[in-house]
Amino acid sequence: MSDLACTRCRERKIRCGRERPHCRSCEREEGVVCVYQNPVKRVNHLKLLCDSVELLQQRLTSIESHFSRLHRRADSADPAELSEFRSAAAENSSAPRPAVHRRGLPSLASLCRDFQTRVLRAGHTVASGPLQQLCDRSTQLEPFPPYADVTVPLLPKAHVATAIEHFLQHVDCQTDVFDPQHLREQLDRVYAEHDDVWAICFKTITLIVLGLEITQAGALIGDFARSLLPNRAALVSSRLLTTLRLVNVQTLILLSVAAQQFDPPGWAELMFANACLLARTMGLHNPSVMTDESTQERKRVLQALYIRDRRLCISRGTPSWLPGTEHELTLQMANIADDSPHTDYVRLAMIQDEVYTQAHTSAVDHKALEWLAQYASQSGLFNAPISSVNSQSVRVLEFLATRILASKHDTAQARLDAQASCLLVLIMHGDKGQDVAEAFQTLLPGATGSPGSDTPSSFFSALDAFSLPGIFLLVDGILQSNAQSSIPISDLDLLHRLSACYTEQTARMPSTHYHRKVSWILDQLLLVIDMIRNPQDPSLDCLGEELHPSSHNSELPRVADTTDLTTPWPPRAPSSTSLTWDTWLSSTSPLGPSPLGPPTPMDPTRAASPDLLTQMLAVSQGLDGSEELHWTSMLETSGRKRRRTDGDALAPGSGIFD
């Protein structure tokens, strides 16, 4: 190690004096950090592939054996039964058939394709154009940027320490993956002895916390999110994906959380799938495999993986990467739940596991519905106030989304849950209409919805838990004109209000963001309804051209603006300040400005950001010379209103940030 050149000299291929702690070459360049570490061992990908041949052969043999077993079962079937089945099928061939015979939980793309099939089979060819656009947009995926194995520089320790404390105050069931004391100890160790994976982990924690803070500010979310895409992808490396360490799994989980907030669809699921595969390779879900990491921290990580895996299955229709039957994982979760602070979420994830299993079969099983009823009764889910700052509201949305999928043979109950989900999203985002509150009370008598402060309680929002199958269920009912509403708001009116809410909440997100895509699809569904109901209206054809995704590069269209409905979300003027991750990073990183271009000038006094972000900017610009940061926790400031900036054009009493 004593003869090892520093990382910067080795990368520049120049002679290094090897002086400690800083060599002369690095000292001559101001602001350059001299780091000594062992060079990265090159990965022999060909050798890795050769070593995996045996495992692939075993999996192929297992698949072939399953196919052989199914083939033998079909050959051994009674000919009389087959004849009876064929005759029954012939008799029912003239009867109306369901449009879709799909197994598994629905994704956004499958929901759009199935909806297109149902509408066209019903003879509504007038909407064929918007329906095709709907399917095309839902299947668009942004490719994940390539990554390179480069040394990740550390952020200033004071910034990371502040971000870690803030992160630990806001962890939830999906981000509670660290033992707090162990995380603080690693912070001191990494700044004394560089560790690439921990550096990525600390950067990701800071990124997530800044995302929460700037989301609170609201007006800056668009510029911030767009600037993060290349930086976050650059954090992914082969060492992160292949090294069997617990911190690698923890970092991939956090990267997935960050990607869900700001990145295009598929990126969060991809990084989370890698986290699950790495955990399974480590044997993290196998209780007989022991490592040198804390047993309690291993349980935290396994619990977070299990809950997030089931949540993504329900909300995004992704495949499960942690099968509950492997090493009796569900039974392990039942044992962990007894001592976990997230007991209710673990129990709900276990029910979601059962719903996922039932979705891949054609059998009618009411076990999941019975468990959901028992869960709601024991947890008192609908017997407490629900507000936008209470994490219970997100749990209610997850519960309703789960029950909608479990009620595939009970359309009436699923439709009521879909209406309740829409109303709760409106309430959580500031709709104070009396008719909305009364409708919500009608559907869920025990729960009282009251919009509260705009301060988020976790790193996830209501839109992350909202049920998309419920939207298509309401649209089907509108087109069939056979659904009687049990609330004073019609389903069409409810969808128009939901569209206005989505447009407001996603206005500053990147155009490729998942929720931005859902907002556009919701507008397109409303257009399809109008075209089917008014096939002779020529103005709808022009509106369909305006809604085409290729006609707008940055801003998505709004169908709700063409209606006579009054939205409770007034338009907001663009902010005069522009805070980006590159701005903040370039003012703190020893590597200087980002290659994406010069940072955007910013006056921190006009950023209207919460305490954490203000103090970070103060330190980075030399406004605070102390190394120790003292900041007020969210518990002390949760009752205080956010300071309004010049860029906020909110009418008094609008209910968004009141």
C-alpha positions as CSV (number, residue, x, y, z in Angstrom):
1,M,0.0,0.0,0.0
2,S,3.0,2.3,0.7
3,D,4.2,2.1,-2.9
4,L,0.7,2.7,-4.3
5,A,0.1,5.8,-6.4
6,C,-2.9,8.0,-5.5
7,T,-6.1,7.5,-7.5
8,R,-5.9,10.9,-9.3
9,C,-2.3,10.4,-10.5
10,R,-3.1,6.9,-11.6
11,E,-6.1,8.0,-13.6
12,R,-4.1,10.8,-15.2
13,K,-1.1,8.5,-15.8
14,I,1.4,10.8,-14.3
15,R,4.2,10.3,-11.7
16,C,3.0,10.3,-8.1
17,G,5.3,11.3,-5.3
18,R,3.3,9.0,-2.9
19,E,3.5,11.6,-0.1
20,R,1.0,11.1,2.7
21,P,-1.6,12.3,3.3
22,H,-1.5,14.4,0.0
23,C,1.0,14.0,-2.8
24,R,2.6,17.0,-4.4
25,S,0.7,16.7,-7.7
26,C,-2.6,17.0,-5.9
27,E,-1.4,19.8,-3.6
28,R,-0.6,21.9,-6.6
29,E,-4.2,21.8,-7.7
30,E,-6.5,23.6,-5.4
31,G,-9.6,21.8,-4.2
32,V,-8.4,18.3,-5.3
33,V,-8.8,15.5,-2.8
34,C,-5.9,13.0,-2.8
35,V,-7.2,9.5,-2.2
36,Y,-5.1,6.3,-1.8
37,Q,-6.9,3.0,-2.4
38,N,-6.3,-0.3,-4.0
39,P,-7.0,-0.3,-7.8
40,V,-10.2,-1.9,-8.8
41,K,-9.8,-5.5,-9.8
42,R,-11.1,-6.0,-13.4
43,V,-14.0,-8.3,-13.7
44,N,-13.6,-11.2,-16.1
45,H,-17.1,-11.3,-17.5
46,L,-16.3,-14.4,-19.7
47,K,-15.3,-16.3,-16.6
48,L,-18.4,-15.3,-14.7
49,L,-20.5,-16.5,-17.6
50,C,-18.7,-19.8,-17.7
51,D,-19.1,-20.3,-14.0
52,S,-22.9,-19.7,-14.4
53,V,-23.4,-22.4,-17.0
54,E,-24.1,-25.1,-14.4
55,L,-26.7,-23.0,-12.6
56,L,-28.4,-22.1,-15.9
57,Q,-28.4,-25.8,-16.9
58,Q,-30.1,-26.7,-13.6
59,R,-32.8,-24.1,-14.1
60,L,-33.4,-25.3,-17.7
61,T,-33.7,-28.8,-16.5
62,S,-36.2,-27.7,-13.9
63,I,-38.3,-25.9,-16.5
64,E,-38.2,-28.9,-18.8
65,S,-39.4,-31.2,-16.0
66,H,-42.4,-28.9,-15.3
67,F,-43.4,-28.9,-19.0
68,S,-43.0,-32.7,-19.1
69,R,-45.2,-33.1,-16.1
70,L,-47.9,-30.9,-17.6
71,H,-47.7,-32.8,-20.9
72,R,-48.2,-36.1,-19.2
73,R,-51.1,-34.7,-17.2
74,A,-52.8,-33.7,-20.5
75,D,-52.1,-37.0,-22.2
76,S,-53.6,-39.0,-19.2
77,A,-56.8,-37.0,-19.1
78,D,-60.0,-39.0,-19.6
79,P,-61.2,-38.8,-23.2
80,A,-64.8,-38.6,-22.0
81,E,-64.0,-35.5,-20.0
82,L,-62.3,-33.9,-23.0
83,S,-65.2,-34.6,-25.3
84,E,-67.6,-33.2,-22.7
85,F,-65.4,-30.1,-22.4
86,R,-65.3,-29.6,-26.2
87,S,-69.1,-29.9,-26.5
88,A,-69.7,-27.4,-23.7
89,A,-67.2,-25.0,-25.4
90,A,-69.0,-25.3,-28.7
91,E,-72.4,-24.5,-27.1
92,N,-71.0,-21.4,-25.4
93,S,-69.1,-20.2,-28.5
94,S,-71.9,-17.8,-29.5
95,A,-72.2,-16.3,-26.0
96,P,-70.3,-13.1,-25.2
97,R,-66.7,-13.8,-24.1
98,P,-64.6,-11.8,-21.8
99,A,-62.2,-9.6,-23.7
100,V,-59.1,-10.7,-21.8
101,H,-58.0,-13.9,-20.2
102,R,-54.8,-12.6,-18.6
103,R,-53.0,-14.1,-15.6
104,G,-51.1,-12.0,-13.1
105,L,-51.4,-8.6,-11.8
106,P,-52.1,-5.8,-14.3
107,S,-49.4,-3.3,-15.3
108,L,-50.1,0.1,-16.9
109,A,-49.3,-1.3,-20.4
110,S,-51.6,-4.3,-20.0
111,L,-54.4,-2.2,-18.6
112,C,-54.3,0.0,-21.7
113,R,-54.1,-2.9,-24.1
114,D,-57.0,-4.7,-22.5
115,F,-59.1,-1.5,-22.5
116,Q,-58.4,-1.0,-26.2
117,T,-59.5,-4.6,-26.9
118,R,-62.7,-4.2,-24.9
119,V,-63.6,-0.9,-26.6
120,L,-62.9,-2.0,-30.1
121,R,-64.8,-5.3,-29.6
122,A,-67.8,-3.2,-28.5
123,G,-67.7,-1.5,-31.9
124,H,-66.5,1.9,-30.8
125,T,-64.1,2.3,-33.7
126,V,-64.4,6.1,-33.6
127,A,-61.9,6.2,-30.8
128,S,-59.4,3.8,-32.4
129,G,-56.8,6.6,-32.9
130,P,-56.6,7.8,-29.3
131,L,-56.7,4.1,-28.1
132,Q,-53.7,3.3,-30.2
133,Q,-51.9,6.4,-28.9
134,L,-52.8,5.2,-25.4
135,C,-51.1,1.8,-25.9
136,D,-48.1,3.3,-27.6
137,R,-47.5,5.8,-24.8
138,S,-48.0,3.2,-22.1
139,T,-45.4,0.9,-23.6
140,Q,-42.7,3.5,-24.1
141,L,-39.6,2.9,-21.9
142,E,-36.5,5.0,-21.4
143,P,-33.3,3.0,-21.7
144,F,-31.2,2.9,-18.6
145,P,-28.0,4.9,-19.2
146,P,-24.7,3.0,-19.3
147,Y,-22.5,3.1,-16.3
148,A,-18.8,3.2,-15.8
149,D,-16.6,2.0,-12.9
150,V,-15.3,5.3,-11.7
151,T,-14.2,6.5,-8.2
152,V,-17.1,8.2,-6.5
153,P,-16.0,11.3,-4.6
154,L,-17.3,12.0,-1.1
155,L,-19.6,14.9,-0.4
156,P,-18.6,17.2,2.5
157,K,-19.0,15.3,5.8
158,A,-21.1,18.0,7.4
159,H,-23.7,17.8,4.6
160,V,-23.8,14.0,4.7
161,A,-24.1,14.0,8.5
162,T,-27.1,16.4,8.3
163,A,-28.7,14.4,5.6
164,I,-28.3,11.1,7.6
165,E,-30.0,12.5,10.7
166,H,-32.8,13.9,8.6
167,F,-33.2,10.6,6.7
168,L,-33.4,8.6,10.0
169,Q,-36.2,10.9,11.2
170,H,-38.3,10.1,8.1
171,V,-37.6,6.4,7.4
172,D,-40.6,4.2,6.7
173,C,-41.2,0.5,6.1
174,Q,-39.4,0.6,2.8
175,T,-36.4,2.7,3.8
176,D,-35.8,1.4,7.3
177,V,-32.7,-0.6,6.3
178,F,-30.0,0.7,8.7
179,D,-29.2,0.4,12.3
180,P,-28.8,4.1,13.2
181,Q,-25.7,3.7,15.3
182,H,-24.0,1.5,12.8
183,L,-24.8,4.0,10.0
184,R,-23.2,6.9,12.0
185,E,-20.1,4.8,12.7
186,Q,-19.7,4.0,9.0
187,L,-19.8,7.7,8.3
188,D,-16.7,8.3,10.4
189,R,-15.0,5.2,9.0
190,V,-15.6,6.0,5.3
191,Y,-14.1,9.5,5.6
192,A,-11.0,8.0,7.2
193,E,-10.8,5.0,4.8
194,H,-12.5,5.5,1.4
195,D,-15.2,2.9,0.4
196,D,-16.9,3.3,-3.0
197,V,-20.2,1.6,-2.1
198,W,-20.6,3.6,1.1
199,A,-19.8,6.8,-0.8
200,I,-22.6,5.9,-3.2
201,C,-24.9,5.1,-0.3
202,F,-24.2,8.5,1.4
203,K,-24.8,10.3,-1.9
204,T,-28.1,8.5,-2.4
205,I,-29.3,9.3,1.1
206,T,-28.5,13.0,0.6
207,L,-30.2,12.8,-2.8
208,I,-33.4,11.3,-1.3
209,V,-33.5,13.9,1.5
210,L,-33.0,16.8,-0.8
211,G,-35.8,15.4,-3.0
212,L,-38.1,15.3,0.0
213,E,-37.1,18.9,1.0
214,I,-37.5,20.4,-2.5
215,T,-40.7,18.5,-3.0
216,Q,-41.9,20.3,0.1
217,A,-41.0,23.6,-1.6
218,G,-43.0,22.5,-4.6
219,A,-42.0,25.1,-7.1
220,L,-38.5,23.7,-7.7
221,I,-39.3,20.1,-8.2
222,G,-39.2,20.1,-12.1
223,D,-35.7,21.5,-12.5
224,F,-34.3,19.5,-9.7
225,A,-35.7,16.2,-11.0
226,R,-34.5,16.7,-14.6
227,S,-31.0,17.5,-13.4
228,L,-30.7,14.2,-11.5
229,L,-31.1,11.7,-14.3
230,P,-27.5,11.3,-15.4
231,N,-26.0,11.7,-11.9
232,R,-28.0,8.9,-10.4
233,A,-27.4,6.5,-13.2
234,A,-23.7,7.2,-12.9
235,L,-23.8,5.9,-9.3
236,V,-24.6,2.4,-10.6
237,S,-21.4,0.3,-11.1
238,S,-20.5,-3.4,-11.5
239,R,-19.0,-3.4,-8.0
240,L,-22.4,-2.2,-6.6
241,L,-24.3,-4.9,-8.6
242,T,-22.0,-7.9,-8.0
243,T,-20.3,-7.6,-4.6
244,L,-22.0,-9.7,-1.9
245,R,-22.2,-7.2,0.9
246,L,-25.2,-6.0,2.9
247,V,-24.5,-2.4,2.1
248,N,-24.8,-3.1,-1.6
249,V,-28.3,-4.4,-1.1
250,Q,-29.1,-1.4,1.1
251,T,-27.7,1.1,-1.4
252,L,-29.7,-0.5,-4.3
253,I,-32.9,-0.3,-2.3
254,L,-32.3,3.5,-1.7
255,L,-31.4,4.0,-5.4
256,S,-34.7,2.3,-6.3
257,V,-36.5,4.7,-4.0
258,A,-34.8,7.7,-5.5
259,A,-35.5,6.5,-9.0
260,Q,-39.2,6.0,-8.2
261,Q,-39.4,9.7,-7.2
262,F,-37.7,11.2,-10.3
263,D,-36.9,8.7,-13.0
264,P,-38.7,7.2,-16.0
265,P,-40.8,4.1,-15.5
266,G,-38.8,0.9,-15.2
267,W,-35.7,2.3,-13.6
268,A,-36.8,1.9,-10.0
269,E,-38.1,-1.6,-10.7
270,L,-34.8,-2.5,-12.4
271,M,-32.6,-1.4,-9.5
272,F,-34.9,-3.1,-7.0
273,A,-34.8,-6.3,-9.0
274,N,-31.0,-6.2,-8.7
275,A,-31.3,-5.6,-5.0
276,C,-33.5,-8.7,-4.6
277,L,-31.3,-10.9,-6.8
278,L,-28.2,-9.8,-4.9
279,A,-29.9,-10.5,-1.6
280,R,-31.0,-14.0,-2.7
281,T,-27.4,-14.7,-3.9
282,M,-26.1,-13.7,-0.5
283,G,-28.7,-16.0,1.1
284,L,-30.2,-13.1,3.0
285,H,-33.6,-14.8,3.0
286,N,-32.1,-18.0,4.2
287,P,-32.0,-18.1,8.0
288,S,-29.3,-20.7,8.1
289,V,-26.8,-18.4,6.3
290,M,-25.0,-16.2,8.8
291,T,-22.7,-13.3,7.9
292,D,-20.7,-10.8,9.9
293,E,-23.3,-8.1,9.7
294,S,-25.7,-7.4,12.5
295,T,-28.6,-9.9,12.6
296,Q,-31.0,-7.1,13.5
297,E,-29.9,-5.1,10.4
298,R,-30.3,-8.2,8.2
299,K,-33.9,-8.4,9.4
300,R,-34.5,-4.8,8.6
301,V,-33.2,-5.2,5.1
302,L,-35.2,-8.4,4.5
303,Q,-38.4,-6.8,5.8
304,A,-37.9,-3.7,3.6
305,L,-37.3,-6.0,0.5
306,Y,-40.4,-8.1,1.2
307,I,-42.7,-5.1,1.7
308,R,-41.4,-3.1,-1.3
309,D,-41.5,-6.2,-3.5
310,R,-45.2,-6.7,-2.7
311,R,-46.0,-3.0,-3.0
312,L,-44.5,-2.8,-6.5
313,C,-46.5,-6.0,-7.5
314,I,-49.7,-4.3,-6.5
315,S,-49.1,-0.8,-7.7
316,R,-47.0,-1.4,-10.8
317,G,-47.8,-5.0,-11.8
318,T,-44.2,-6.1,-11.6
319,P,-43.2,-9.7,-11.0
320,S,-42.3,-10.8,-7.5
321,W,-38.5,-11.1,-7.0
322,L,-38.8,-12.6,-3.6
323,P,-41.1,-15.7,-3.7
324,G,-42.8,-16.3,-0.4
325,T,-42.4,-20.0,-0.6
326,E,-38.6,-19.9,-0.9
327,H,-37.1,-20.7,2.5
328,E,-40.5,-20.1,4.0
329,L,-40.1,-16.4,3.6
330,T,-43.7,-15.5,4.4
331,L,-43.3,-17.5,7.7
332,Q,-40.2,-15.6,8.5
333,M,-42.0,-12.3,7.9
334,A,-44.7,-13.4,10.3
335,N,-42.1,-14.0,13.0
336,I,-40.4,-10.7,12.3
337,A,-43.6,-8.8,12.3
338,D,-44.2,-9.4,16.0
339,D,-41.2,-7.3,17.0
340,S,-41.2,-4.8,14.1
341,P,-42.3,-1.2,14.3
342,H,-43.9,-1.7,10.9
343,T,-46.2,-4.6,11.9
344,D,-49.2,-3.4,10.0
345,Y,-47.3,-3.0,6.8
346,V,-45.8,-6.5,7.1
347,R,-49.2,-8.0,7.6
348,L,-50.6,-6.1,4.6
349,A,-47.6,-7.3,2.5
350,M,-48.4,-10.9,3.5
351,I,-52.0,-10.4,2.3
352,Q,-50.7,-8.9,-0.9
353,D,-48.5,-12.0,-1.4
354,E,-51.7,-14.1,-1.3
355,V,-53.4,-11.7,-3.8
356,Y,-50.4,-12.1,-6.1
357,T,-50.6,-15.9,-5.9
358,Q,-54.3,-15.9,-6.7
359,A,-53.8,-13.6,-9.6
360,H,-51.9,-16.4,-11.4
361,T,-54.7,-18.9,-11.0
362,S,-58.3,-19.1,-12.3
363,A,-59.7,-20.5,-9.1
364,V,-62.1,-18.4,-7.1
365,D,-60.7,-18.0,-3.6
366,H,-62.1,-15.6,-1.0
367,K,-59.2,-16.1,1.4
368,A,-57.5,-12.8,0.7
369,L,-60.8,-10.9,1.0
370,E,-61.4,-12.5,4.4
371,W,-57.9,-11.6,5.5
372,L,-58.4,-8.0,4.3
373,A,-61.6,-7.7,6.3
374,Q,-59.8,-9.1,9.4
375,Y,-56.9,-6.7,8.9
376,A,-59.1,-3.7,8.6
377,S,-60.9,-4.6,11.8
378,Q,-57.9,-5.4,13.9
379,S,-55.8,-2.4,12.8
380,G,-58.7,0.1,13.0
381,L,-57.8,1.3,9.6
382,F,-61.1,3.1,8.9
383,N,-61.8,4.3,12.5
384,A,-59.4,7.3,12.6
385,P,-59.0,10.6,10.9
386,I,-57.1,10.6,7.7
387,S,-55.1,13.6,6.7
388,S,-52.4,14.4,4.1
389,V,-49.6,14.3,6.7
390,N,-50.6,11.0,8.3
391,S,-48.9,8.0,6.8
392,Q,-52.2,6.1,7.5
393,S,-53.7,7.7,4.4
394,V,-51.1,6.0,2.1
395,R,-51.8,2.7,3.9
396,V,-55.5,3.1,3.3
397,L,-54.8,3.6,-0.4
398,E,-52.6,0.5,-0.5
399,F,-55.3,-1.4,1.3
400,L,-58.0,-0.3,-1.2
401,A,-55.7,-1.1,-4.2
402,T,-55.1,-4.6,-2.8
403,R,-58.8,-5.2,-2.2
404,I,-59.6,-4.0,-5.8
405,L,-57.3,-6.6,-7.2
406,A,-58.6,-9.3,-4.8
407,S,-62.2,-8.5,-5.8
408,K,-61.9,-9.6,-9.4
409,H,-65.1,-11.6,-9.0
410,D,-66.9,-8.8,-7.1
411,T,-67.1,-5.8,-9.5
412,A,-69.4,-3.8,-7.2
413,Q,-67.1,-3.8,-4.2
414,A,-64.1,-3.1,-6.4
415,R,-65.9,-0.1,-7.9
416,L,-66.7,1.3,-4.5
417,D,-63.1,1.0,-3.5
418,A,-62.0,2.7,-6.7
419,Q,-64.3,5.7,-5.9
420,A,-62.9,5.8,-2.4
421,S,-59.4,5.9,-3.7
422,C,-60.1,8.8,-6.0
423,L,-61.8,10.8,-3.3
424,L,-58.9,10.1,-0.8
425,V,-56.3,11.3,-3.4
426,L,-58.4,14.5,-3.9
427,I,-58.6,15.1,-0.1
428,M,-54.9,14.5,0.5
429,H,-54.0,17.0,-2.2
430,G,-56.2,19.8,-0.8
431,D,-59.7,19.5,-2.2
432,K,-61.9,20.9,0.5
433,G,-65.2,20.5,-1.3
434,Q,-68.1,19.6,0.9
435,D,-69.4,17.1,-1.7
436,V,-66.0,15.3,-1.7
437,A,-66.0,15.0,2.1
438,E,-69.6,13.7,2.1
439,A,-69.0,11.2,-0.6
440,F,-65.9,9.9,1.3
441,Q,-67.9,9.6,4.5
442,T,-70.6,7.6,2.6
443,L,-68.1,5.1,1.3
444,L,-65.9,4.8,4.4
445,P,-68.2,5.9,7.4
446,G,-65.5,5.3,10.1
447,A,-62.8,7.4,8.5
448,T,-62.8,11.2,8.4
449,G,-60.8,12.9,5.6
450,S,-59.4,16.3,6.4
451,P,-56.6,17.9,4.4
452,G,-53.7,18.9,6.6
453,S,-50.3,20.4,6.2
454,D,-48.4,20.0,3.0
455,T,-45.4,18.5,4.8
456,P,-44.7,14.9,3.6
457,S,-44.3,12.3,6.3
458,S,-42.2,9.9,4.2
459,F,-40.4,9.6,0.9
460,F,-43.5,8.3,-0.9
461,S,-46.7,10.0,-1.9
462,A,-50.3,9.1,-2.3
463,L,-49.9,8.7,-6.1
464,D,-47.4,5.9,-5.5
465,A,-50.1,3.9,-3.8
466,F,-53.1,4.8,-6.0
467,S,-54.9,2.0,-7.8
468,L,-54.7,2.3,-11.6
469,P,-57.0,-0.7,-12.2
470,G,-59.6,1.3,-10.3
471,I,-59.5,4.1,-12.9
472,F,-60.1,1.6,-15.7
473,L,-62.9,0.0,-13.7
474,L,-64.7,3.4,-13.4
475,V,-64.2,4.1,-17.1
476,D,-65.7,0.8,-18.1
477,G,-68.7,1.5,-15.9
478,I,-69.2,4.9,-17.6
479,L,-69.0,3.4,-21.1
480,Q,-71.4,0.6,-20.2
481,S,-73.8,3.1,-18.7
482,N,-75.1,0.5,-16.2
483,A,-73.4,1.6,-13.0
484,Q,-75.5,3.5,-10.5
485,S,-73.4,5.8,-8.3
486,S,-74.0,5.6,-4.5
487,I,-72.3,9.0,-3.9
488,P,-73.4,12.5,-4.9
489,I,-70.5,12.8,-7.4
490,S,-70.8,10.9,-10.7
491,D,-67.9,8.8,-11.8
492,L,-67.2,11.1,-14.8
493,D,-67.1,14.1,-12.6
494,L,-64.8,12.2,-10.2
495,L,-62.4,11.3,-13.0
496,H,-62.3,14.9,-14.3
497,R,-61.4,16.2,-10.8
498,L,-58.8,13.4,-10.5
499,S,-57.3,14.5,-13.8
500,A,-57.0,18.1,-12.7
501,C,-55.3,16.9,-9.5
502,Y,-52.9,14.7,-11.4
503,T,-52.1,17.6,-13.8
504,E,-51.3,19.9,-10.9
505,Q,-49.3,17.5,-8.9
506,T,-47.2,16.3,-11.9
507,A,-46.8,19.6,-13.7
508,R,-43.2,20.1,-12.8
509,M,-42.1,16.4,-13.1
510,P,-40.1,15.3,-16.1
511,S,-42.2,14.3,-19.1
512,T,-40.9,10.8,-18.8
513,H,-41.9,10.3,-15.2
514,Y,-44.3,7.5,-14.3
515,H,-46.9,9.8,-12.7
516,R,-46.7,12.2,-15.6
517,K,-47.4,9.3,-18.0
518,V,-50.4,8.3,-15.8
519,S,-51.7,11.9,-15.9
520,W,-51.6,11.9,-19.7
521,I,-53.3,8.5,-19.9
522,L,-56.0,9.7,-17.6
523,D,-56.6,12.7,-19.9
524,Q,-56.7,10.3,-22.9
525,L,-59.2,8.1,-21.3
526,L,-61.5,11.1,-20.8
527,L,-61.1,11.9,-24.4
528,V,-62.1,8.4,-25.4
529,I,-65.2,8.7,-23.3
530,D,-66.1,12.0,-25.0
531,M,-65.5,10.6,-28.5
532,I,-67.7,7.5,-27.8
533,R,-70.5,9.6,-26.3
534,N,-70.3,12.3,-29.0
535,P,-69.0,10.6,-32.2
536,Q,-70.2,13.5,-34.4
537,D,-68.3,16.3,-32.5
538,P,-65.5,17.4,-34.8
539,S,-63.8,19.4,-32.0
540,L,-62.8,16.1,-30.3
541,D,-60.6,15.1,-33.3
542,C,-58.7,18.4,-32.9
543,L,-58.4,17.8,-29.2
544,G,-57.0,14.3,-29.9
545,E,-54.3,15.8,-32.1
546,E,-53.4,18.2,-29.3
547,L,-53.2,15.3,-26.8
548,H,-50.8,13.3,-29.0
549,P,-47.6,12.8,-27.0
550,S,-45.4,13.8,-29.9
551,S,-47.0,17.3,-30.1
552,H,-45.6,18.3,-26.7
553,N,-42.0,18.0,-25.7
554,S,-42.0,19.2,-22.1
555,E,-45.6,19.9,-21.0
556,L,-48.4,17.3,-21.2
557,P,-51.9,18.4,-22.3
558,R,-54.8,18.8,-20.0
559,V,-58.2,17.5,-20.9
560,A,-59.7,19.0,-17.8
561,D,-59.1,22.5,-19.1
562,T,-61.6,21.9,-21.9
563,T,-64.4,21.1,-19.5
564,D,-66.7,23.4,-17.6
565,L,-65.4,22.0,-14.3
566,T,-63.8,24.4,-11.8
567,T,-60.6,22.9,-10.5
568,P,-59.5,23.6,-6.9
569,W,-55.9,23.8,-8.0
570,P,-55.2,27.2,-9.5
571,P,-52.3,27.4,-12.0
572,R,-49.0,28.3,-10.5
573,A,-46.6,30.8,-12.1
574,P,-43.2,29.5,-12.9
575,S,-40.6,30.1,-10.2
576,S,-37.8,32.6,-10.8
577,T,-35.4,30.4,-8.9
578,S,-33.9,27.2,-10.3
579,L,-32.1,24.8,-7.9
580,T,-30.5,21.8,-9.4
581,W,-28.5,18.9,-8.0
582,D,-25.6,20.0,-10.2
583,T,-25.7,23.5,-8.7
584,W,-25.5,22.1,-5.2
585,L,-23.0,19.4,-6.1
586,S,-20.7,21.8,-8.0
587,S,-20.5,24.1,-5.0
588,T,-19.4,21.3,-2.7
589,S,-17.6,18.7,-4.8
590,P,-13.8,18.9,-5.1
591,L,-14.2,17.9,-8.8
592,G,-15.5,21.3,-9.7
593,P,-18.5,22.0,-12.0
594,S,-20.5,19.2,-13.4
595,P,-20.0,18.2,-17.1
596,L,-23.6,18.9,-17.8
597,G,-22.9,22.6,-17.9
598,P,-22.4,25.6,-15.6
599,P,-24.6,25.7,-12.5
600,T,-27.7,27.8,-12.3
601,P,-27.1,31.0,-10.2
602,M,-29.3,30.9,-7.1
603,D,-30.0,33.1,-4.2
604,P,-30.6,30.9,-1.2
605,T,-32.8,33.5,0.4
606,R,-35.3,33.1,-2.4
607,A,-35.4,29.4,-2.5
608,A,-38.1,29.1,0.1
609,S,-36.6,25.7,1.1
610,P,-37.0,24.1,4.5
611,D,-34.4,24.1,7.2
612,L,-32.2,21.3,6.0
613,L,-31.8,22.6,2.5
614,T,-31.1,26.1,3.7
615,Q,-28.4,25.1,6.0
616,M,-26.7,22.9,3.4
617,L,-26.6,25.8,1.0
618,A,-25.3,28.1,3.7
619,V,-22.4,25.8,4.4
620,S,-21.7,25.2,0.7
621,Q,-21.5,29.0,0.0
622,G,-19.5,29.8,3.1
623,L,-22.3,31.5,5.0
624,D,-21.7,29.3,8.0
625,G,-18.2,28.6,9.1
626,S,-18.9,26.0,11.7
627,E,-18.4,22.3,10.9
628,E,-21.2,21.3,13.2
629,L,-24.7,21.8,11.7
630,H,-27.6,22.6,14.1
631,W,-31.0,22.4,12.5
632,T,-34.5,22.1,13.7
633,S,-36.2,18.7,13.3
634,M,-39.4,18.3,11.4
635,L,-41.2,17.5,14.6
636,E,-40.6,21.0,15.8
637,T,-41.6,22.7,12.5
638,S,-44.4,20.5,11.4
639,G,-47.0,23.0,12.6
640,R,-45.4,25.9,10.8
641,K,-46.6,27.0,7.4
642,R,-44.2,27.1,4.5
643,R,-43.0,30.5,3.5
644,R,-44.5,31.5,0.2
645,T,-42.2,32.7,-2.6
646,D,-42.8,35.2,-5.4
647,G,-43.2,32.2,-7.8
648,D,-46.2,30.8,-5.9
649,A,-49.4,32.2,-7.5
650,L,-51.8,30.5,-5.1
651,A,-55.2,32.1,-4.5
652,P,-56.2,32.5,-0.8
653,G,-58.0,29.5,0.5
654,S,-57.1,27.4,-2.5
655,G,-56.3,24.5,-0.1
656,I,-53.0,23.4,-1.7
657,F,-50.5,24.5,0.9
658,D,-52.8,26.1,3.4
